[in-house]
């Protein structure tokens, strides 16, 4: 039988989640204790449901941190790998999983270049190959370093549709001189997609990824799209997010039916050093049996976001984790993690 590959949805069964651990040589240095505590929250939550792979340049120190927090059972669920790293954004330097109809897997190692050469990324771009060489990925790794693609820039329903944003994939220093049509061809071939849905609105102020899809629109089961909405007419983002909402309302599934749209609240503006941070509830992580949801110390918004995500995932636990430290470096929970199916 010929193997036919597809790009699976996040809610399909997973083998493990990867975290790339913070350290003093990352941009987290000024709040290292706070972000380490958040990573420990994540590690504890993930290991309740599945295996955890931790990439760190200091295996002894990281193990000590984990051992002080995790149960013996959770530690048994955890594999540590020592490796030099630039930063911690596993969603964007981690490998993407393809599943075949015979149950086998292939992992795709795209080039990660620091979101268009904004930040150093050579060490992070080498993590996938180092993991593969150590036989820790559990599936063959194929080299796609001739194409720049971050995991946070693509979403899929697992049935052949991939969502992305034009502003990210067409941003400078990614894949020039390819046009939108050329990039679409590459995505279809490499991700085995039937169609690419391009979104053109919904840029979060403070986002330095050039507009990752996982900060604004997420696929969920039963032709559902969860999306960030803005109801405050005084918010500088209001017009663009109303345009995103209108854009989503025009979309149709492969079968020609409208999507089920569930709106997530826009967090109240959070600032650091006078700059607005890209806080978003769309940046949640789906794991086996649960959804890990970011919160921002805003009780009403936090509760509304959790309730909305529960509507999309009624048979999974909803686990809320404070993401107020993560957003200080312009990301959230999904950005820090990568799942392997």
Legacy VTK file of the C-alpha trace (Angstrom):
# vtk DataFile Version 3.0
C-alpha trace
ASCII
DATASET POLYDATA
POINTS 341 float
0.000 0.000 0.000
1.280 3.463 -0.913
1.628 5.680 2.101
-0.522 8.791 1.937
0.487 11.539 4.357
-1.568 14.304 5.940
-0.978 17.138 8.403
-2.971 16.141 11.527
-5.109 18.389 13.696
-3.722 19.242 17.112
-6.576 17.441 18.898
-5.614 14.081 17.399
-3.707 11.624 19.649
-0.245 12.835 20.606
2.928 11.024 21.660
4.533 13.908 23.537
4.906 17.668 23.954
8.223 19.524 23.680
9.315 22.413 25.890
12.582 24.268 25.246
13.678 25.445 28.695
14.569 29.067 29.592
18.060 29.965 30.813
20.168 32.991 31.667
21.477 33.439 28.114
17.951 33.906 26.714
15.848 37.065 26.635
14.212 35.748 29.817
17.278 36.656 31.917
15.550 39.654 33.542
12.597 37.535 34.748
14.148 34.063 34.803
12.646 32.973 38.127
9.149 33.984 37.041
9.287 32.275 33.643
10.857 29.143 35.139
7.897 28.947 37.519
5.555 29.187 34.507
7.463 26.432 32.703
7.126 24.254 35.793
3.366 24.929 35.753
3.307 23.793 32.134
5.431 20.713 32.802
3.173 19.688 35.653
0.034 20.141 33.545
1.378 18.355 30.462
2.675 15.305 32.354
-0.797 14.676 33.753
-1.853 13.767 30.213
1.150 12.648 28.181
4.914 12.487 27.856
7.077 15.593 27.992
10.349 16.242 26.141
12.490 19.006 27.660
15.325 20.535 25.631
17.812 22.422 27.791
21.479 23.475 27.743
21.740 22.587 31.465
20.296 19.144 32.007
21.394 18.855 35.639
19.993 22.233 36.671
16.735 21.731 34.800
16.261 18.252 36.262
16.730 19.683 39.733
14.043 22.292 39.068
11.657 19.649 37.725
12.364 17.218 40.570
11.465 19.841 43.152
8.067 20.375 41.527
6.947 17.195 39.749
5.800 13.936 41.247
7.826 10.783 40.708
5.213 9.633 38.208
5.438 12.925 36.304
9.237 12.704 36.210
8.895 9.250 34.655
6.819 10.926 31.953
9.657 13.379 31.243
12.717 13.055 28.987
15.473 15.660 29.148
17.900 16.383 26.320
20.964 18.593 26.673
21.394 20.948 23.765
22.515 24.570 23.209
19.604 26.931 22.517
18.990 30.577 21.615
15.517 30.860 23.095
12.412 28.913 24.102
9.800 29.069 21.327
9.369 25.366 20.534
6.273 26.006 18.408
8.407 27.764 15.844
11.618 25.714 15.857
10.011 22.316 16.553
9.360 19.752 13.833
5.888 19.390 12.283
4.316 15.930 12.260
2.816 14.233 9.228
0.735 11.074 9.659
0.436 8.330 7.045
-2.552 6.119 6.381
-0.544 3.109 7.608
-0.036 4.763 11.015
3.568 5.789 10.430
4.883 9.321 10.906
7.296 11.705 9.272
8.640 14.861 10.900
9.345 17.965 8.841
12.322 20.132 9.819
11.729 23.573 8.325
14.143 26.467 8.579
13.625 28.685 11.611
15.383 32.016 11.106
14.205 34.048 14.079
10.948 35.297 12.499
12.553 36.823 9.459
16.070 37.277 10.861
14.896 39.508 13.727
16.714 37.442 16.385
19.575 34.893 16.492
18.238 31.434 15.720
21.121 29.221 14.551
21.130 27.062 17.695
17.352 26.696 17.759
17.299 25.787 14.076
19.656 22.873 14.857
17.575 21.401 17.708
15.449 19.094 15.550
18.481 17.469 13.902
20.185 17.029 17.280
17.058 15.375 18.688
16.796 13.110 15.654
20.459 12.119 15.909
19.813 11.180 19.543
16.804 9.051 18.486
14.442 11.070 20.672
11.843 12.106 18.107
10.384 8.669 17.499
9.966 9.169 13.747
12.119 9.970 10.694
13.067 13.631 10.280
13.089 15.057 6.771
15.108 18.155 5.895
13.074 21.144 4.690
15.593 23.820 5.589
15.284 25.274 2.102
11.930 26.748 3.224
11.256 29.070 6.177
8.174 28.047 8.152
7.262 28.452 11.809
4.777 26.095 13.422
2.798 29.018 14.819
2.130 30.302 11.313
-0.051 27.354 10.211
-3.243 25.769 11.556
-5.006 22.701 10.180
-8.272 20.825 10.552
-6.464 17.551 9.859
-8.580 17.032 6.735
-6.476 18.846 4.166
-7.209 22.509 4.931
-4.388 24.698 6.239
-5.006 28.217 7.555
-2.323 30.904 7.555
-1.893 34.673 7.353
-0.631 36.588 4.362
1.136 39.166 6.496
3.356 36.522 8.110
4.198 34.276 5.182
4.778 37.238 2.883
6.849 39.154 5.463
10.458 40.114 4.648
13.309 37.634 5.022
11.094 34.550 4.936
10.873 33.025 1.454
11.436 35.833 -1.023
11.120 36.082 -3.956
8.216 33.615 -3.756
4.770 35.140 -4.273
1.640 34.143 -2.367
0.880 31.650 -5.130
4.386 30.207 -4.945
4.225 29.844 -1.172
0.806 28.222 -1.441
2.239 25.634 -3.833
5.055 24.895 -1.381
2.655 24.531 1.540
0.397 22.170 -0.386
3.302 19.979 -1.453
5.167 19.888 1.848
2.172 19.672 4.206
0.114 17.464 1.846
-2.713 20.003 1.958
-5.632 20.224 -0.462
-6.308 23.907 0.124
-4.750 26.905 1.850
-6.986 29.515 3.499
-5.266 32.905 3.676
-6.370 35.444 6.276
-5.569 39.118 5.849
-6.693 40.768 9.102
-6.235 40.450 12.856
-2.737 41.693 13.637
-2.062 41.933 17.374
-0.190 45.045 18.439
3.196 44.005 19.836
3.394 40.734 17.896
6.915 40.310 16.507
6.143 37.125 14.529
4.505 39.215 11.768
1.097 37.775 12.561
1.059 34.093 13.454
-2.288 32.398 12.900
-2.138 30.732 16.337
-2.568 34.110 18.032
-5.867 34.915 16.297
-7.645 31.873 14.773
-7.550 28.217 15.857
-9.135 25.138 14.345
-11.276 22.898 16.558
-13.336 19.743 15.908
-16.595 19.754 13.949
-15.690 22.578 11.561
-15.252 25.016 14.431
-12.997 28.068 14.394
-12.111 29.840 17.633
-11.057 33.412 16.961
-9.972 36.531 18.797
-12.652 39.237 18.721
-12.518 42.856 19.807
-15.687 44.523 21.127
-14.131 47.717 22.472
-14.560 50.431 19.847
-11.869 52.484 21.601
-9.279 49.728 21.190
-6.726 50.520 18.492
-7.203 46.965 17.190
-10.988 47.177 16.860
-11.266 47.880 13.130
-8.790 45.215 12.066
-10.377 42.533 14.249
-13.870 43.393 13.026
-12.476 42.902 9.523
-11.095 39.519 10.616
-14.503 38.527 11.963
-16.152 39.519 8.678
-13.514 37.577 6.755
-14.180 34.433 8.816
-17.921 34.740 8.232
-17.351 34.437 4.477
-15.291 31.253 4.754
-16.731 27.877 3.818
-15.616 24.358 4.633
-14.591 21.838 2.010
-18.265 20.845 1.911
-19.394 24.397 1.228
-20.951 25.034 4.645
-20.133 27.950 6.985
-17.781 27.331 9.864
-19.043 27.280 13.425
-17.468 30.455 14.802
-16.737 30.895 18.519
-15.340 34.261 19.564
-12.722 34.650 22.271
-12.479 37.927 24.187
-9.653 40.355 23.622
-7.688 40.645 26.873
-7.549 44.103 28.385
-4.398 45.828 27.171
-1.209 44.779 28.987
1.860 47.009 28.753
5.551 46.704 29.552
7.900 49.688 29.254
5.108 51.587 27.536
4.676 48.959 24.807
1.474 46.973 24.365
1.979 43.208 24.610
0.195 40.737 22.276
-1.975 38.985 24.872
-4.382 36.469 23.349
-6.564 33.592 24.512
-6.285 31.893 21.105
-2.796 30.687 22.016
-4.016 27.639 23.938
-2.502 24.138 23.720
-4.507 20.975 23.063
-3.101 17.839 24.723
-4.478 14.330 25.167
-7.591 14.790 27.264
-7.207 18.491 28.038
-6.804 22.025 26.727
-4.257 24.238 28.479
-5.570 27.807 28.370
-3.604 31.023 29.011
-4.958 33.488 31.545
-3.929 37.082 32.226
-5.155 37.949 35.703
-8.418 39.300 34.266
-11.155 37.228 35.977
-14.058 38.056 33.648
-12.094 37.693 30.418
-10.235 34.621 31.691
-13.499 32.882 32.618
-15.190 33.808 29.333
-12.243 32.463 27.334
-12.179 29.186 29.286
-15.942 28.741 28.862
-15.729 29.381 25.111
-12.887 26.916 24.644
-14.882 24.387 26.681
-17.685 24.710 24.123
-15.251 23.629 21.404
-13.738 20.845 23.540
-16.599 19.652 25.789
-15.014 16.279 26.548
-11.612 17.593 27.679
-10.386 19.093 30.906
-9.785 22.839 30.792
-6.526 23.667 32.570
-5.803 27.368 33.073
-2.239 28.633 33.453
-1.170 32.212 34.149
0.570 33.529 31.011
1.302 37.060 32.225
5.035 36.346 32.343
5.111 34.587 28.949
3.509 37.547 27.188
6.329 39.805 28.413
8.373 38.206 25.620
5.474 38.526 23.143
4.155 34.967 23.181
1.892 32.626 25.121
1.374 28.929 25.896
1.019 27.541 22.374
4.130 29.429 21.288
6.227 27.664 23.946
5.159 24.130 23.031
5.196 21.637 20.168
3.229 18.435 19.984
4.343 15.214 18.279
1.626 12.828 17.099
LINES 1 342
341 0 1 2 3 4 5 6 7 8 9 10 11 12 13 14 15 16 17 18 19 20 21 22 23 24 25 26 27 28 29 30 31 32 33 34 35 36 37 38 39 40 41 42 43 44 45 46 47 48 49 50 51 52 53 54 55 56 57 58 59 60 61 62 63 64 65 66 67 68 69 70 71 72 73 74 75 76 77 78 79 80 81 82 83 84 85 86 87 88 89 90 91 92 93 94 95 96 97 98 99 100 101 102 103 104 105 106 107 108 109 110 111 112 113 114 115 116 117 118 119 120 121 122 123 124 125 126 127 128 129 130 131 132 133 134 135 136 137 138 139 140 141 142 143 144 145 146 147 148 149 150 151 152 153 154 155 156 157 158 159 160 161 162 163 164 165 166 167 168 169 170 171 172 173 174 175 176 177 178 179 180 181 182 183 184 185 186 187 188 189 190 191 192 193 194 195 196 197 198 199 200 201 202 203 204 205 206 207 208 209 210 211 212 213 214 215 216 217 218 219 220 221 222 223 224 225 226 227 228 229 230 231 232 233 234 235 236 237 238 239 240 241 242 243 244 245 246 247 248 249 250 251 252 253 254 255 256 257 258 259 260 261 262 263 264 265 266 267 268 269 270 271 272 273 274 275 276 277 278 279 280 281 282 283 284 285 286 287 288 289 290 291 292 293 294 295 296 297 298 299 300 301 302 303 304 305 306 307 308 309 310 311 312 313 314 315 316 317 318 319 320 321 322 323 324 325 326 327 328 329 330 331 332 333 334 335 336 337 338 339 340
